Every structure is written in C-alpha cells, then in structure tokens.
C-alpha cells in the first residue's frame, strides 16, 4: 500500500474581520505562484478578547515562521482538480 500524497501550498496569513465585531487570521493559499480557488476558506478564529492589533501581530508572527500549509487526502483526487 502506498502512502497518500501530501499537497503543499505556500501560505500567507492575513489579519481580517469575519464580521464587523470579530478579527480573524485568514490563510491565503497559493501553489506554483497561483492562488487557490476561493471555494474553500481557512481561517483562525481567535478568542473574543483578542484585539485587532493582537490579530495583526499574530498574522505577522505566523508569516515570519510558517511557509507552507499541507494537506493529506487519502484515496481522493488532488485538491482544485475536479
């Protein structure tokens, strides 16, 4: 049995709002310099007490140390290729 493939995406973290009162950190994914389709969105929803400024700091920290977002999809087609 072969191991399932690992799909790697370059990731950029962006501080944004999921609604008018809550900040979030969105994961902007790309592969081979092409943005992934907007049909799926990934984001961190911080605790309510996290300020927009703290959300900006978190996004900056993640951008400094995290390079890729990886997905393992056993027995399925490659993401974004349906």
PDB file of N, CA, C and O in Angstrom:
ATOM      1  N   UNK A   1       0.841  -1.177   0.000  1.00  0.00           N
ATOM      2  CA  UNK A   1       0.000   0.000   0.000  1.00  0.00           C
ATOM      3  C   UNK A   1       0.890   1.246   0.000  1.00  0.00           C
ATOM      4  O   UNK A   1       1.834   1.341   0.785  1.00  0.00           O
ATOM      5  N   UNK A   2       0.589   2.178  -0.865  1.00  0.00           N
ATOM      6  CA  UNK A   2       1.388   3.393  -0.956  1.00  0.00           C
ATOM      7  C   UNK A   2       0.858   4.457   0.000  1.00  0.00           C
ATOM      8  O   UNK A   2      -0.318   4.478   0.362  1.00  0.00           O
ATOM      9  N   UNK A   3       1.747   5.312   0.381  1.00  0.00           N
ATOM     10  CA  UNK A   3       1.369   6.428   1.254  1.00  0.00           C
ATOM     11  C   UNK A   3       0.544   7.437   0.452  1.00  0.00           C
ATOM     12  O   UNK A   3       0.810   7.650  -0.731  1.00  0.00           O
ATOM     13  N   UNK A   4      -0.447   8.054   1.080  1.00  0.00           N
ATOM     14  CA  UNK A   4      -1.209   9.081   0.361  1.00  0.00           C
ATOM     15  C   UNK A   4      -0.319  10.287   0.071  1.00  0.00           C
ATOM     16  O   UNK A   4       0.595  10.588   0.838  1.00  0.00           O
ATOM     17  N   UNK A   5      -0.587  10.973  -1.032  1.00  0.00           N
ATOM     18  CA  UNK A   5       0.248  12.126  -1.376  1.00  0.00           C
ATOM     19  C   UNK A   5       0.021  13.284  -0.408  1.00  0.00           C
ATOM     20  O   UNK A   5      -1.042  13.418   0.199  1.00  0.00           O
ATOM     21  N   UNK A   6       1.037  14.102  -0.287  1.00  0.00           N
ATOM     22  CA  UNK A   6       0.944  15.316   0.512  1.00  0.00           C
ATOM     23  C   UNK A   6       0.911  16.499  -0.456  1.00  0.00           C
ATOM     24  O   UNK A   6       1.815  16.652  -1.278  1.00  0.00           O
ATOM     25  N   UNK A   7      -0.110  17.322  -0.365  1.00  0.00           N
ATOM     26  CA  UNK A   7      -0.231  18.508  -1.202  1.00  0.00           C
ATOM     27  C   UNK A   7       0.230  19.703  -0.376  1.00  0.00           C
ATOM     28  O   UNK A   7      -0.304  19.971   0.701  1.00  0.00           O
ATOM     29  N   UNK A   8       1.226  20.414  -0.892  1.00  0.00           N
ATOM     30  CA  UNK A   8       1.804  21.542  -0.175  1.00  0.00           C
ATOM     31  C   UNK A   8       1.415  22.847  -0.861  1.00  0.00           C
ATOM     32  O   UNK A   8       1.491  22.972  -2.083  1.00  0.00           O
ATOM     33  N   UNK A   9       1.004  23.802  -0.058  1.00  0.00           N
ATOM     34  CA  UNK A   9       0.630  25.124  -0.549  1.00  0.00           C
ATOM     35  C   UNK A   9       1.467  26.170   0.171  1.00  0.00           C
ATOM     36  O   UNK A   9       1.696  26.071   1.376  1.00  0.00           O
ATOM     37  N   UNK A  10       1.921  27.167  -0.567  1.00  0.00           N
ATOM     38  CA  UNK A  10       2.532  28.318   0.080  1.00  0.00           C
ATOM     39  C   UNK A  10       1.406  29.038   0.812  1.00  0.00           C
ATOM     40  O   UNK A  10       0.276  29.090   0.327  1.00  0.00           O
ATOM     41  N   UNK A  11       1.716  29.590   1.970  1.00  0.00           N
ATOM     42  CA  UNK A  11       0.677  30.225   2.772  1.00  0.00           C
ATOM     43  C   UNK A  11       1.120  31.607   3.224  1.00  0.00           C
ATOM     44  O   UNK A  11       2.274  31.825   3.596  1.00  0.00           O
ATOM     45  N   UNK A  12       0.176  32.527   3.181  1.00  0.00           N
ATOM     46  CA  UNK A  12       0.344  33.864   3.744  1.00  0.00           C
ATOM     47  C   UNK A  12      -0.817  34.066   4.708  1.00  0.00           C
ATOM     48  O   UNK A  12      -1.958  33.726   4.396  1.00  0.00           O
ATOM     49  N   UNK A  13      -0.525  34.613   5.863  1.00  0.00           N
ATOM     50  CA  UNK A  13      -1.542  34.853   6.874  1.00  0.00           C
ATOM     51  C   UNK A  13      -1.942  36.320   6.821  1.00  0.00           C
ATOM     52  O   UNK A  13      -1.081  37.200   6.800  1.00  0.00           O
ATOM     53  N   UNK A  14      -3.242  36.587   6.801  1.00  0.00           N
ATOM     54  CA  UNK A  14      -3.755  37.948   6.695  1.00  0.00           C
ATOM     55  C   UNK A  14      -4.726  38.222   7.831  1.00  0.00           C
ATOM     56  O   UNK A  14      -5.680  37.471   8.037  1.00  0.00           O
ATOM     57  N   UNK A  15      -4.484  39.295   8.565  1.00  0.00           N
ATOM     58  CA  UNK A  15      -5.429  39.716   9.594  1.00  0.00           C
ATOM     59  C   UNK A  15      -6.627  40.339   8.891  1.00  0.00           C
ATOM     60  O   UNK A  15      -6.470  41.206   8.030  1.00  0.00           O
ATOM     61  N   UNK A  16      -7.816  39.898   9.258  1.00  0.00           N
ATOM     62  CA  UNK A  16      -9.032  40.378   8.610  1.00  0.00           C
ATOM     63  C   UNK A  16     -10.179  40.297   9.610  1.00  0.00           C
ATOM     64  O   UNK A  16      -9.971  39.926  10.765  1.00  0.00           O
ATOM     65  N   UNK A  17     -11.380  40.639   9.175  1.00  0.00           N
ATOM     66  CA  UNK A  17     -12.559  40.513  10.029  1.00  0.00           C
ATOM     67  C   UNK A  17     -13.510  39.501   9.403  1.00  0.00           C
ATOM     68  O   UNK A  17     -13.753  39.524   8.196  1.00  0.00           O
ATOM     69  N   UNK A  18     -14.047  38.609  10.241  1.00  0.00           N
ATOM     70  CA  UNK A  18     -15.040  37.656   9.746  1.00  0.00           C
ATOM     71  C   UNK A  18     -16.439  38.235   9.857  1.00  0.00           C
ATOM     72  O   UNK A  18     -17.357  37.801   9.160  1.00  0.00           O
ATOM     73  N   UNK A  19     -16.595  39.198  10.717  1.00  0.00           N
ATOM     74  CA  UNK A  19     -17.786  40.030  10.761  1.00  0.00           C
ATOM     75  C   UNK A  19     -17.349  41.358  11.363  1.00  0.00           C
ATOM     76  O   UNK A  19     -16.167  41.534  11.659  1.00  0.00           O
ATOM     77  N   UNK A  20     -18.252  42.274  11.547  1.00  0.00           N
ATOM     78  CA  UNK A  20     -17.850  43.617  11.957  1.00  0.00           C
ATOM     79  C   UNK A  20     -17.237  43.677  13.351  1.00  0.00           C
ATOM     80  O   UNK A  20     -16.540  44.640  13.670  1.00  0.00           O
ATOM     81  N   UNK A  21     -17.476  42.685  14.177  1.00  0.00           N
ATOM     82  CA  UNK A  21     -17.002  42.754  15.554  1.00  0.00           C
ATOM     83  C   UNK A  21     -15.848  41.801  15.869  1.00  0.00           C
ATOM     84  O   UNK A  21     -15.266  41.892  16.950  1.00  0.00           O
ATOM     85  N   UNK A  22     -15.501  40.890  14.958  1.00  0.00           N
ATOM     86  CA  UNK A  22     -14.509  39.857  15.274  1.00  0.00           C
ATOM     87  C   UNK A  22     -13.374  39.857  14.264  1.00  0.00           C
ATOM     88  O   UNK A  22     -13.598  39.841  13.054  1.00  0.00           O
ATOM     89  N   UNK A  23     -12.168  39.875  14.776  1.00  0.00           N
ATOM     90  CA  UNK A  23     -10.983  39.747  13.931  1.00  0.00           C
ATOM     91  C   UNK A  23     -10.698  38.275  13.691  1.00  0.00           C
ATOM     92  O   UNK A  23     -11.107  37.416  14.472  1.00  0.00           O
ATOM     93  N   UNK A  24      -9.998  37.994  12.611  1.00  0.00           N
ATOM     94  CA  UNK A  24      -9.565  36.623  12.333  1.00  0.00           C
ATOM     95  C   UNK A  24      -8.264  36.677  11.546  1.00  0.00           C
ATOM     96  O   UNK A  24      -7.855  37.733  11.064  1.00  0.00           O
ATOM     97  N   UNK A  25      -7.626  35.524  11.426  1.00  0.00           N
ATOM     98  CA  UNK A  25      -6.423  35.399  10.606  1.00  0.00           C
ATOM     99  C   UNK A  25      -6.754  34.418   9.488  1.00  0.00           C
ATOM    100  O   UNK A  25      -6.977  33.231   9.727  1.00  0.00           O
ATOM    101  N   UNK A  26      -6.782  34.933   8.275  1.00  0.00           N
ATOM    102  CA  UNK A  26      -7.115  34.117   7.101  1.00  0.00           C
ATOM    103  C   UNK A  26      -5.837  33.540   6.511  1.00  0.00           C
ATOM    104  O   UNK A  26      -4.795  34.195   6.504  1.00  0.00           O
ATOM    105  N   UNK A  27      -5.925  32.318   6.020  1.00  0.00           N
ATOM    106  CA  UNK A  27      -4.817  31.677   5.334  1.00  0.00           C
ATOM    107  C   UNK A  27      -5.026  31.868   3.841  1.00  0.00           C
ATOM    108  O   UNK A  27      -5.989  31.343   3.282  1.00  0.00           O
ATOM    109  N   UNK A  28      -4.146  32.604   3.192  1.00  0.00           N
ATOM    110  CA  UNK A  28      -4.193  32.784   1.745  1.00  0.00           C
ATOM    111  C   UNK A  28      -3.242  31.761   1.135  1.00  0.00           C
ATOM    112  O   UNK A  28      -2.026  31.858   1.298  1.00  0.00           O
ATOM    113  N   UNK A  29      -3.802  30.784   0.435  1.00  0.00           N
ATOM    114  CA  UNK A  29      -3.005  29.679  -0.105  1.00  0.00           C
ATOM    115  C   UNK A  29      -2.704  29.894  -1.578  1.00  0.00           C
ATOM    116  O   UNK A  29      -3.529  30.420  -2.325  1.00  0.00           O
ATOM    117  N   UNK A  30      -1.498  29.477  -1.988  1.00  0.00           N
ATOM    118  CA  UNK A  30      -1.135  29.507  -3.404  1.00  0.00           C
ATOM    119  C   UNK A  30      -0.249  28.304  -3.696  1.00  0.00           C
ATOM    120  O   UNK A  30       0.366  27.714  -2.809  1.00  0.00           O
ATOM    121  N   UNK A  31      -0.214  27.976  -4.962  1.00  0.00           N
ATOM    122  CA  UNK A  31       0.608  26.847  -5.405  1.00  0.00           C
ATOM    123  C   UNK A  31       1.168  27.187  -6.767  1.00  0.00           C
ATOM    124  O   UNK A  31       0.419  27.564  -7.667  1.00  0.00           O
ATOM    125  N   UNK A  32       2.469  27.060  -6.932  1.00  0.00           N
ATOM    126  CA  UNK A  32       3.132  27.420  -8.183  1.00  0.00           C
ATOM    127  C   UNK A  32       2.787  28.852  -8.583  1.00  0.00           C
ATOM    128  O   UNK A  32       2.516  29.133  -9.750  1.00  0.00           O
ATOM    129  N   UNK A  33       2.800  29.753  -7.603  1.00  0.00           N
ATOM    130  CA  UNK A  33       2.514  31.184  -7.795  1.00  0.00           C
ATOM    131  C   UNK A  33       1.091  31.466  -8.273  1.00  0.00           C
ATOM    132  O   UNK A  33       0.829  32.539  -8.816  1.00  0.00           O
ATOM    133  N   UNK A  34       0.173  30.527  -8.080  1.00  0.00           N
ATOM    134  CA  UNK A  34      -1.226  30.719  -8.454  1.00  0.00           C
ATOM    135  C   UNK A  34      -2.084  30.569  -7.209  1.00  0.00           C
ATOM    136  O   UNK A  34      -1.979  29.570  -6.498  1.00  0.00           O
ATOM    137  N   UNK A  35      -2.929  31.549  -6.942  1.00  0.00           N
ATOM    138  CA  UNK A  35      -3.797  31.498  -5.770  1.00  0.00           C
ATOM    139  C   UNK A  35      -4.762  30.334  -5.902  1.00  0.00           C
ATOM    140  O   UNK A  35      -5.230  30.026  -6.998  1.00  0.00           O
ATOM    141  N   UNK A  36      -5.057  29.688  -4.779  1.00  0.00           N
ATOM    142  CA  UNK A  36      -6.013  28.588  -4.808  1.00  0.00           C
ATOM    143  C   UNK A  36      -7.419  29.147  -5.005  1.00  0.00           C
ATOM    144  O   UNK A  36      -7.665  30.333  -4.788  1.00  0.00           O
ATOM    145  N   UNK A  37      -8.321  28.288  -5.412  1.00  0.00           N
ATOM    146  CA  UNK A  37      -9.686  28.730  -5.685  1.00  0.00           C
ATOM    147  C   UNK A  37     -10.358  29.176  -4.392  1.00  0.00           C
ATOM    148  O   UNK A  37     -10.104  28.604  -3.332  1.00  0.00           O
ATOM    149  N   UNK A  38     -11.203  30.180  -4.471  1.00  0.00           N
ATOM    150  CA  UNK A  38     -11.851  30.703  -3.261  1.00  0.00           C
ATOM    151  C   UNK A  38     -13.002  29.832  -2.755  1.00  0.00           C
ATOM    152  O   UNK A  38     -13.727  30.259  -1.856  1.00  0.00           O
ATOM    153  N   UNK A  39     -13.192  28.650  -3.288  1.00  0.00           N
ATOM    154  CA  UNK A  39     -14.304  27.804  -2.862  1.00  0.00           C
ATOM    155  C   UNK A  39     -14.125  27.285  -1.436  1.00  0.00           C
ATOM    156  O   UNK A  39     -15.103  26.927  -0.780  1.00  0.00           O
ATOM    157  N   UNK A  40     -12.890  27.243  -0.956  1.00  0.00           N
ATOM    158  CA  UNK A  40     -12.611  26.809   0.408  1.00  0.00           C
ATOM    159  C   UNK A  40     -11.806  27.897   1.099  1.00  0.00           C
ATOM    160  O   UNK A  40     -10.818  28.390   0.555  1.00  0.00           O
ATOM    161  N   UNK A  41     -12.229  28.267   2.292  1.00  0.00           N
ATOM    162  CA  UNK A  41     -11.508  29.280   3.062  1.00  0.00           C
ATOM    163  C   UNK A  41     -11.050  28.666   4.376  1.00  0.00           C
ATOM    164  O   UNK A  41     -11.792  27.927   5.024  1.00  0.00           O
ATOM    165  N   UNK A  42      -9.833  28.978   4.758  1.00  0.00           N
ATOM    166  CA  UNK A  42      -9.292  28.543   6.040  1.00  0.00           C
ATOM    167  C   UNK A  42      -8.966  29.782   6.838  1.00  0.00           C
ATOM    168  O   UNK A  42      -8.369  30.724   6.317  1.00  0.00           O
ATOM    169  N   UNK A  43      -9.355  29.788   8.106  1.00  0.00           N
ATOM    170  CA  UNK A  43      -9.015  30.919   8.957  1.00  0.00           C
ATOM    171  C   UNK A  43      -8.997  30.489  10.409  1.00  0.00           C
ATOM    172  O   UNK A  43      -9.628  29.507  10.798  1.00  0.00           O
ATOM    173  N   UNK A  44      -8.242  31.267  11.216  1.00  0.00           N
ATOM    174  CA  UNK A  44      -8.231  31.091  12.660  1.00  0.00           C
ATOM    175  C   UNK A  44      -9.229  32.074  13.238  1.00  0.00           C
ATOM    176  O   UNK A  44      -9.241  33.246  12.862  1.00  0.00           O
ATOM    177  N   UNK A  45     -10.049  31.614  14.130  1.00  0.00           N
ATOM    178  CA  UNK A  45     -10.990  32.485  14.816  1.00  0.00           C
ATOM    179  C   UNK A  45     -10.503  32.631  16.255  1.00  0.00           C
ATOM    180  O   UNK A  45     -10.709  31.731  17.069  1.00  0.00           O
ATOM    181  N   UNK A  46      -9.858  33.754  16.577  1.00  0.00           N
ATOM    182  CA  UNK A  46      -9.303  33.909  17.922  1.00  0.00           C
ATOM    183  C   UNK A  46     -10.384  34.102  18.975  1.00  0.00           C
ATOM    184  O   UNK A  46     -11.553  34.326  18.661  1.00  0.00           O
ATOM    185  N   UNK A  47      -9.969  34.010  20.213  1.00  0.00           N
ATOM    186  CA  UNK A  47     -10.884  34.267  21.310  1.00  0.00           C
ATOM    187  C   UNK A  47     -11.384  35.704  21.226  1.00  0.00           C
ATOM    188  O   UNK A  47     -10.715  36.578  20.674  1.00  0.00           O
ATOM    189  N   UNK A  48     -12.568  35.934  21.779  1.00  0.00           N
ATOM    190  CA  UNK A  48     -13.214  37.236  21.661  1.00  0.00           C
ATOM    191  C   UNK A  48     -12.372  38.379  22.210  1.00  0.00           C
ATOM    192  O   UNK A  48     -12.451  39.501  21.709  1.00  0.00           O
ATOM    193  N   UNK A  49     -11.569  38.108  23.232  1.00  0.00           N
ATOM    194  CA  UNK A  49     -10.795  39.191  23.840  1.00  0.00           C
ATOM    195  C   UNK A  49      -9.572  39.602  23.031  1.00  0.00           C
ATOM    196  O   UNK A  49      -8.887  40.553  23.407  1.00  0.00           O
ATOM    197  N   UNK A  50      -9.279  38.918  21.937  1.00  0.00           N
ATOM    198  CA  UNK A  50      -8.125  39.273  21.118  1.00  0.00           C
ATOM    199  C   UNK A  50      -8.443  40.532  20.316  1.00  0.00           C
ATOM    200  O   UNK A  50      -9.434  40.583  19.588  1.00  0.00           O
ATOM    201  N   UNK A  51      -7.607  41.528  20.456  1.00  0.00           N
ATOM    202  CA  UNK A  51      -7.829  42.808  19.786  1.00  0.00           C
ATOM    203  C   UNK A  51      -7.391  42.731  18.321  1.00  0.00           C
ATOM    204  O   UNK A  51      -6.628  41.838  17.952  1.00  0.00           O
ATOM    205  N   UNK A  52      -7.867  43.661  17.481  1.00  0.00           N
ATOM    206  CA  UNK A  52      -7.388  43.705  16.097  1.00  0.00           C
ATOM    207  C   UNK A  52      -5.871  43.881  16.017  1.00  0.00           C
ATOM    208  O   UNK A  52      -5.230  43.326  15.125  1.00  0.00           O
ATOM    209  N   UNK A  53      -5.295  44.646  16.941  1.00  0.00           N
ATOM    210  CA  UNK A  53      -3.848  44.835  16.946  1.00  0.00           C
ATOM    211  C   UNK A  53      -3.125  43.517  17.235  1.00  0.00           C
ATOM    212  O   UNK A  53      -2.118  43.202  16.601  1.00  0.00           O
ATOM    213  N   UNK A  54      -3.645  42.754  18.194  1.00  0.00           N
ATOM    214  CA  UNK A  54      -3.047  41.456  18.513  1.00  0.00           C
ATOM    215  C   UNK A  54      -3.200  40.490  17.338  1.00  0.00           C
ATOM    216  O   UNK A  54      -2.318  39.668  17.088  1.00  0.00           O
ATOM    217  N   UNK A  55      -4.309  40.588  16.625  1.00  0.00           N
ATOM    218  CA  UNK A  55      -4.520  39.741  15.450  1.00  0.00           C
ATOM    219  C   UNK A  55      -3.489  40.071  14.376  1.00  0.00           C
ATOM    220  O   UNK A  55      -2.967  39.168  13.723  1.00  0.00           O
ATOM    221  N   UNK A  56      -3.193  41.350  14.188  1.00  0.00           N
ATOM    222  CA  UNK A  56      -2.144  41.764  13.237  1.00  0.00           C
ATOM    223  C   UNK A  56      -0.785  41.198  13.649  1.00  0.00           C
ATOM    224  O   UNK A  56      -0.025  40.717  12.808  1.00  0.00           O
ATOM    225  N   UNK A  57      -0.485  41.259  14.940  1.00  0.00           N
ATOM    226  CA  UNK A  57       0.780  40.708  15.432  1.00  0.00           C
ATOM    227  C   UNK A  57       0.861  39.204  15.198  1.00  0.00           C
ATOM    228  O   UNK A  57       1.906  38.690  14.799  1.00  0.00           O
ATOM    229  N   UNK A  58      -0.237  38.504  15.445  1.00  0.00           N
ATOM    230  CA  UNK A  58      -0.264  37.059  15.228  1.00  0.00           C
ATOM    231  C   UNK A  58      -0.026  36.727  13.757  1.00  0.00           C
ATOM    232  O   UNK A  58       0.765  35.837  13.444  1.00  0.00           O
ATOM    233  N   UNK A  59      -0.701  37.430  12.857  1.00  0.00           N
ATOM    234  CA  UNK A  59      -0.509  37.191  11.425  1.00  0.00           C
ATOM    235  C   UNK A  59       0.943  37.443  11.031  1.00  0.00           C
ATOM    236  O   UNK A  59       1.518  36.672  10.262  1.00  0.00           O
ATOM    237  N   UNK A  60       1.536  38.507  11.546  1.00  0.00           N
ATOM    238  CA  UNK A  60       2.933  38.804  11.244  1.00  0.00           C
ATOM    239  C   UNK A  60       3.871  37.722  11.755  1.00  0.00           C
ATOM    240  O   UNK A  60       4.804  37.322  11.059  1.00  0.00           O
ATOM    241  N   UNK A  61       3.625  37.249  12.969  1.00  0.00           N
ATOM    242  CA  UNK A  61       4.442  36.180  13.547  1.00  0.00           C
ATOM    243  C   UNK A  61       4.342  34.914  12.700  1.00  0.00           C
ATOM    244  O   UNK A  61       5.357  34.294  12.384  1.00  0.00           O
ATOM    245  N   UNK A  62       3.120  34.530  12.332  1.00  0.00           N
ATOM    246  CA  UNK A  62       2.941  33.323  11.525  1.00  0.00           C
ATOM    247  C   UNK A  62       3.620  33.458  10.164  1.00  0.00           C
ATOM    248  O   UNK A  62       4.219  32.499   9.677  1.00  0.00           O
ATOM    249  N   UNK A  63       3.534  34.636   9.544  1.00  0.00           N
ATOM    250  CA  UNK A  63       4.200  34.858   8.260  1.00  0.00           C
ATOM    251  C   UNK A  63       5.710  34.734   8.378  1.00  0.00           C
ATOM    252  O   UNK A  63       6.379  34.316   7.434  1.00  0.00           O
ATOM    253  N   UNK A  64       6.242  35.094   9.526  1.00  0.00           N
ATOM    254  CA  UNK A  64       7.685  35.026   9.723  1.00  0.00           C
ATOM    255  C   UNK A  64       8.181  33.592   9.856  1.00  0.00           C
ATOM    256  O   UNK A  64       9.312  33.296   9.470  1.00  0.00           O
ATOM    257  N   UNK A  65       7.354  32.694  10.395  1.00  0.00           N
ATOM    258  CA  UNK A  65       7.841  31.356  10.726  1.00  0.00           C
ATOM    259  C   UNK A  65       7.163  30.193  10.008  1.00  0.00           C
ATOM    260  O   UNK A  65       7.682  29.077  10.045  1.00  0.00           O
ATOM    261  N   UNK A  66       6.041  30.410   9.369  1.00  0.00           N
ATOM    262  CA  UNK A  66       5.326  29.322   8.693  1.00  0.00           C
ATOM    263  C   UNK A  66       5.386  29.556   7.184  1.00  0.00           C
ATOM    264  O   UNK A  66       5.030  30.633   6.705  1.00  0.00           O
ATOM    265  N   UNK A  67       5.835  28.549   6.438  1.00  0.00           N
ATOM    266  CA  UNK A  67       5.995  28.688   4.988  1.00  0.00           C
ATOM    267  C   UNK A  67       4.914  27.975   4.190  1.00  0.00           C
ATOM    268  O   UNK A  67       4.509  28.453   3.131  1.00  0.00           O
ATOM    269  N   UNK A  68       4.440  26.831   4.691  1.00  0.00           N
ATOM    270  CA  UNK A  68       3.506  26.027   3.893  1.00  0.00           C
ATOM    271  C   UNK A  68       2.371  25.463   4.735  1.00  0.00           C
ATOM    272  O   UNK A  68       2.501  25.236   5.938  1.00  0.00           O
ATOM    273  N   UNK A  69       1.266  25.249   4.058  1.00  0.00           N
ATOM    274  CA  UNK A  69       0.096  24.570   4.606  1.00  0.00           C
ATOM    275  C   UNK A  69       0.004  23.264   3.828  1.00  0.00           C
ATOM    276  O   UNK A  69      -0.011  23.282   2.597  1.00  0.00           O
ATOM    277  N   UNK A  70      -0.056  22.139   4.518  1.00  0.00           N
ATOM    278  CA  UNK A  70      -0.025  20.837   3.854  1.00  0.00           C
ATOM    279  C   UNK A  70      -1.308  20.065   4.124  1.00  0.00           C
ATOM    280  O   UNK A  70      -1.891  20.151   5.205  1.00  0.00           O
ATOM    281  N   UNK A  71      -1.736  19.307   3.114  1.00  0.00           N
ATOM    282  CA  UNK A  71      -2.958  18.517   3.201  1.00  0.00           C
ATOM    283  C   UNK A  71      -2.649  17.097   2.735  1.00  0.00           C
ATOM    284  O   UNK A  71      -1.983  16.899   1.719  1.00  0.00           O
ATOM    285  N   UNK A  72      -3.137  16.119   3.481  1.00  0.00           N
ATOM    286  CA  UNK A  72      -3.059  14.723   3.062  1.00  0.00           C
ATOM    287  C   UNK A  72      -4.493  14.283   2.778  1.00  0.00           C
ATOM    288  O   UNK A  72      -5.353  14.333   3.657  1.00  0.00           O
ATOM    289  N   UNK A  73      -4.739  13.852   1.546  1.00  0.00           N
ATOM    290  CA  UNK A  73      -6.070  13.409   1.145  1.00  0.00           C
ATOM    291  C   UNK A  73      -5.983  11.968   0.636  1.00  0.00           C
ATOM    292  O   UNK A  73      -5.766  11.742  -0.554  1.00  0.00           O
ATOM    293  N   UNK A  74      -6.148  11.026   1.508  1.00  0.00           N
ATOM    294  CA  UNK A  74      -6.048   9.634   1.075  1.00  0.00           C
ATOM    295  C   UNK A  74      -7.216   9.246   0.151  1.00  0.00           C
ATOM    296  O   UNK A  74      -8.373   9.584   0.403  1.00  0.00           O
ATOM    297  N   UNK A  75      -6.876   8.538  -0.907  1.00  0.00           N
ATOM    298  CA  UNK A  75      -7.876   7.973  -1.819  1.00  0.00           C
ATOM    299  C   UNK A  75      -8.817   9.017  -2.428  1.00  0.00           C
ATOM    300  O   UNK A  75      -9.993   8.728  -2.649  1.00  0.00           O
ATOM    301  N   UNK A  76      -8.318  10.218  -2.700  1.00  0.00           N
ATOM    302  CA  UNK A  76      -9.146  11.242  -3.349  1.00  0.00           C
ATOM    303  C   UNK A  76      -8.338  11.926  -4.415  1.00  0.00           C
ATOM    304  O   UNK A  76      -7.126  11.738  -4.518  1.00  0.00           O
ATOM    305  N   UNK A  77      -9.022  12.727  -5.211  1.00  0.00           N
ATOM    306  CA  UNK A  77      -8.353  13.485  -6.244  1.00  0.00           C
ATOM    307  C   UNK A  77      -7.597  14.658  -5.630  1.00  0.00           C
ATOM    308  O   UNK A  77      -7.887  15.075  -4.509  1.00  0.00           O
ATOM    309  N   UNK A  78      -6.639  15.179  -6.363  1.00  0.00           N
ATOM    310  CA  UNK A  78      -5.872  16.324  -5.899  1.00  0.00           C
ATOM    311  C   UNK A  78      -6.804  17.515  -5.707  1.00  0.00           C
ATOM    312  O   UNK A  78      -7.708  17.713  -6.519  1.00  0.00           O
ATOM    313  N   UNK A  79      -6.611  18.312  -4.659  1.00  0.00           N
ATOM    314  CA  UNK A  79      -7.454  19.486  -4.455  1.00  0.00           C
ATOM    315  C   UNK A  79      -7.392  20.426  -5.634  1.00  0.00           C
ATOM    316  O   UNK A  79      -6.346  20.547  -6.272  1.00  0.00           O
ATOM    317  N   UNK A  80      -8.483  21.090  -5.938  1.00  0.00           N
ATOM    318  CA  UNK A  80      -8.606  22.067  -7.022  1.00  0.00           C
ATOM    319  C   UNK A  80      -8.481  21.432  -8.408  1.00  0.00           C
ATOM    320  O   UNK A  80      -8.280  22.153  -9.385  1.00  0.00           O
ATOM    321  N   UNK A  81      -8.591  20.141  -8.519  1.00  0.00           N
ATOM    322  CA  UNK A  81      -8.536  19.485  -9.824  1.00  0.00           C
ATOM    323  C   UNK A  81      -9.695  18.531  -9.982  1.00  0.00           C
ATOM    324  O   UNK A  81      -9.511  17.316 -10.054  1.00  0.00           O
ATOM    325  N   UNK A  82     -10.873  19.080 -10.035  1.00  0.00           N
ATOM    326  CA  UNK A  82     -12.074  18.226 -10.184  1.00  0.00           C
ATOM    327  C   UNK A  82     -12.722  18.426 -11.511  1.00  0.00           C
ATOM    328  O   UNK A  82     -13.737  17.794 -11.804  1.00  0.00           O
TER     329      UNK A  82
END
